[in-house]
Amino acid sequence: MAYLTDRKRAKGLGSAKTGTAHFWAMKVSAVALLILLPLFVFTFGAALGGTYEEIVAYYGRPFPAIIAALTIAVTFKHFNDGVQTLLEDYVHGMAQKISIIVMTCISYGAAAIGIFAIARLAL
Protein backbone atom coordinates (compact mmCIF):
# COMPACT_ATOMS: atom_id res chain seq x y z
CA MET A 1 0.00 0.00 0.00
CA ALA A 2 1.40 3.35 -1.00
CA TYR A 3 1.26 6.17 1.46
CA LEU A 4 0.79 9.15 -0.85
CA THR A 5 -0.48 12.55 0.09
CA ASP A 6 -3.23 14.19 -1.92
CA ARG A 7 -0.68 16.52 -3.44
CA LYS A 8 1.54 13.62 -4.54
CA ARG A 9 -1.43 11.81 -6.11
CA ALA A 10 -2.45 14.91 -8.05
CA LYS A 11 1.06 15.83 -9.23
CA GLY A 12 1.24 15.72 -13.00
CA LEU A 13 -2.53 15.62 -13.37
CA GLY A 14 -3.08 19.35 -13.14
CA SER A 15 -3.76 22.01 -15.69
CA ALA A 16 -2.45 21.58 -19.21
CA LYS A 17 -1.71 25.33 -19.22
CA THR A 18 -3.70 25.89 -22.44
CA GLY A 19 -7.23 26.41 -21.18
CA THR A 20 -7.00 30.19 -20.89
CA ALA A 21 -5.52 30.61 -24.37
CA HIS A 22 -8.22 28.40 -25.86
CA PHE A 23 -10.92 30.32 -23.94
CA TRP A 24 -9.67 33.66 -25.23
CA ALA A 25 -9.34 32.37 -28.79
CA MET A 26 -13.00 31.32 -28.67
CA LYS A 27 -14.05 34.69 -27.23
CA VAL A 28 -12.08 36.69 -29.80
CA SER A 29 -13.46 34.66 -32.71
CA ALA A 30 -16.99 34.99 -31.29
CA VAL A 31 -16.66 38.79 -31.13
CA ALA A 32 -15.19 38.84 -34.65
CA LEU A 33 -18.18 36.82 -35.85
CA LEU A 34 -20.56 39.27 -34.16
CA ILE A 35 -19.10 41.94 -36.43
CA LEU A 36 -18.52 39.87 -39.57
CA LEU A 37 -21.80 37.95 -39.82
CA PRO A 38 -24.10 41.00 -40.19
CA LEU A 39 -21.67 42.47 -42.73
CA PHE A 40 -21.63 39.15 -44.59
CA VAL A 41 -25.43 38.88 -44.58
CA PHE A 42 -25.82 42.37 -46.01
CA THR A 43 -23.10 41.95 -48.63
CA PHE A 44 -24.19 38.44 -49.59
CA GLY A 45 -27.85 39.46 -49.63
CA ALA A 46 -27.11 42.15 -52.19
CA ALA A 47 -25.68 39.50 -54.52
CA LEU A 48 -28.55 37.01 -54.25
CA GLY A 49 -30.52 36.38 -57.40
CA GLY A 50 -27.89 37.77 -59.72
CA THR A 51 -26.54 36.11 -62.82
CA TYR A 52 -23.07 34.59 -62.85
CA GLU A 53 -21.59 37.67 -64.50
CA GLU A 54 -23.19 39.98 -61.91
CA ILE A 55 -21.85 37.83 -59.05
CA VAL A 56 -18.34 37.82 -60.53
CA ALA A 57 -18.49 41.59 -60.95
CA TYR A 58 -19.84 42.04 -57.41
CA TYR A 59 -17.17 39.88 -55.78
CA GLY A 60 -14.57 41.50 -58.02
CA ARG A 61 -14.84 44.49 -55.71
CA PRO A 62 -12.57 44.23 -52.68
CA PHE A 63 -15.03 44.87 -49.82
CA PRO A 64 -17.51 42.01 -50.44
CA ALA A 65 -14.69 39.57 -51.26
CA ILE A 66 -12.72 40.44 -48.12
CA ILE A 67 -15.82 40.24 -45.90
CA ALA A 68 -16.75 36.83 -47.37
CA ALA A 69 -13.21 35.44 -47.02
CA LEU A 70 -12.81 36.71 -43.44
CA THR A 71 -16.22 35.33 -42.48
CA ILE A 72 -15.36 31.91 -43.88
CA ALA A 73 -11.94 31.81 -42.20
CA VAL A 74 -13.13 32.97 -38.76
CA THR A 75 -16.26 30.78 -38.86
CA PHE A 76 -14.34 27.60 -39.56
CA LYS A 77 -11.66 28.46 -36.96
CA HIS A 78 -14.40 29.03 -34.38
CA PHE A 79 -16.09 25.80 -35.46
CA ASN A 80 -12.83 23.87 -35.11
CA ASP A 81 -12.18 25.24 -31.62
CA GLY A 82 -15.73 24.40 -30.52
CA VAL A 83 -15.61 20.86 -31.88
CA GLN A 84 -12.21 20.34 -30.27
CA THR A 85 -13.65 21.33 -26.88
CA LEU A 86 -16.59 19.00 -27.41
CA LEU A 87 -14.33 16.10 -28.37
CA GLU A 88 -12.00 16.70 -25.42
CA ASP A 89 -14.99 16.55 -23.07
CA TYR A 90 -16.83 13.52 -24.46
CA VAL A 91 -14.36 11.32 -26.37
CA HIS A 92 -11.38 9.68 -24.68
CA GLY A 93 -8.24 7.76 -25.60
CA MET A 94 -6.96 7.28 -29.10
CA ALA A 95 -10.40 8.01 -30.57
CA GLN A 96 -10.16 11.53 -29.14
CA LYS A 97 -6.85 12.23 -30.83
CA ILE A 98 -7.98 10.81 -34.15
CA SER A 99 -11.29 12.70 -34.00
CA ILE A 100 -9.55 16.01 -33.28
CA ILE A 101 -7.12 15.49 -36.17
CA VAL A 102 -9.93 14.53 -38.58
CA MET A 103 -12.13 17.47 -37.59
CA THR A 104 -9.21 19.90 -37.85
CA CYS A 105 -8.45 18.64 -41.35
CA ILE A 106 -12.12 18.87 -42.36
CA SER A 107 -12.63 22.38 -41.00
CA TYR A 108 -9.40 23.82 -42.43
CA GLY A 109 -10.05 22.04 -45.73
CA ALA A 110 -13.55 23.48 -45.96
CA ALA A 111 -12.22 26.95 -45.12
CA ALA A 112 -9.55 26.62 -47.81
CA ILE A 113 -12.13 25.56 -50.39
CA GLY A 114 -14.40 28.48 -49.47
CA ILE A 115 -11.59 31.03 -49.60
CA PHE A 116 -10.37 29.57 -52.89
CA ALA A 117 -13.89 29.92 -54.34
CA ILE A 118 -14.05 33.56 -53.25
CA ALA A 119 -10.59 34.18 -54.71
CA ARG A 120 -11.63 32.62 -58.02
CA LEU A 121 -14.68 34.90 -58.15
CA ALA A 122 -12.69 37.98 -57.13
CA LEU A 123 -9.77 37.49 -59.50
C-alpha positions in Angstrom: 0.0 0.0 0.0 1.4 3.4 -1.0 1.3 6.2 1.5 0.8 9.1 -0.8 -0.5 12.6 0.1 -3.2 14.2 -1.9 -0.7 16.5 -3.4 1.5 13.6 -4.5 -1.4 11.8 -6.1 -2.4 14.9 -8.1 1.1 15.8 -9.2 1.2 15.7 -13.0 -2.5 15.6 -13.4 -3.1 19.3 -13.1 -3.8 22.0 -15.7 -2.5 21.6 -19.2 -1.7 25.3 -19.2 -3.7 25.9 -22.4 -7.2 26.4 -21.2 -7.0 30.2 -20.9 -5.5 30.6 -24.4 -8.2 28.4 -25.9 -10.9 30.3 -23.9 -9.7 33.7 -25.2 -9.3 32.4 -28.8 -13.0 31.3 -28.7 -14.1 34.7 -27.2 -12.1 36.7 -29.8 -13.5 34.7 -32.7 -17.0 35.0 -31.3 -16.7 38.8 -31.1 -15.2 38.8 -34.6 -18.2 36.8 -35.9 -20.6 39.3 -34.2 -19.1 41.9 -36.4 -18.5 39.9 -39.6 -21.8 38.0 -39.8 -24.1 41.0 -40.2 -21.7 42.5 -42.7 -21.6 39.2 -44.6 -25.4 38.9 -44.6 -25.8 42.4 -46.0 -23.1 42.0 -48.6 -24.2 38.4 -49.6 -27.9 39.5 -49.6 -27.1 42.2 -52.2 -25.7 39.5 -54.5 -28.6 37.0 -54.2 -30.5 36.4 -57.4 -27.9 37.8 -59.7 -26.5 36.1 -62.8 -23.1 34.6 -62.8 -21.6 37.7 -64.5 -23.2 40.0 -61.9 -21.9 37.8 -59.1 -18.3 37.8 -60.5 -18.5 41.6 -60.9 -19.8 42.0 -57.4 -17.2 39.9 -55.8 -14.6 41.5 -58.0 -14.8 44.5 -55.7 -12.6 44.2 -52.7 -15.0 44.9 -49.8 -17.5 42.0 -50.4 -14.7 39.6 -51.3 -12.7 40.4 -48.1 -15.8 40.2 -45.9 -16.7 36.8 -47.4 -13.2 35.4 -47.0 -12.8 36.7 -43.4 -16.2 35.3 -42.5 -15.4 31.9 -43.9 -11.9 31.8 -42.2 -13.1 33.0 -38.8 -16.3 30.8 -38.9 -14.3 27.6 -39.6 -11.7 28.5 -37.0 -14.4 29.0 -34.4 -16.1 25.8 -35.5 -12.8 23.9 -35.1 -12.2 25.2 -31.6 -15.7 24.4 -30.5 -15.6 20.9 -31.9 -12.2 20.3 -30.3 -13.7 21.3 -26.9 -16.6 19.0 -27.4 -14.3 16.1 -28.4 -12.0 16.7 -25.4 -15.0 16.6 -23.1 -16.8 13.5 -24.5 -14.4 11.3 -26.4 -11.4 9.7 -24.7 -8.2 7.8 -25.6 -7.0 7.3 -29.1 -10.4 8.0 -30.6 -10.2 11.5 -29.1 -6.8 12.2 -30.8 -8.0 10.8 -34.2 -11.3 12.7 -34.0 -9.5 16.0 -33.3 -7.1 15.5 -36.2 -9.9 14.5 -38.6 -12.1 17.5 -37.6 -9.2 19.9 -37.8 -8.5 18.6 -41.4 -12.1 18.9 -42.4 -12.6 22.4 -41.0 -9.4 23.8 -42.4 -10.0 22.0 -45.7 -13.6 23.5 -46.0 -12.2 27.0 -45.1 -9.5 26.6 -47.8 -12.1 25.6 -50.4 -14.4 28.5 -49.5 -11.6 31.0 -49.6 -10.4 29.6 -52.9 -13.9 29.9 -54.3 -14.1 33.6 -53.3 -10.6 34.2 -54.7 -11.6 32.6 -58.0 -14.7 34.9 -58.1 -12.7 38.0 -57.1 -9.8 37.5 -59.5 
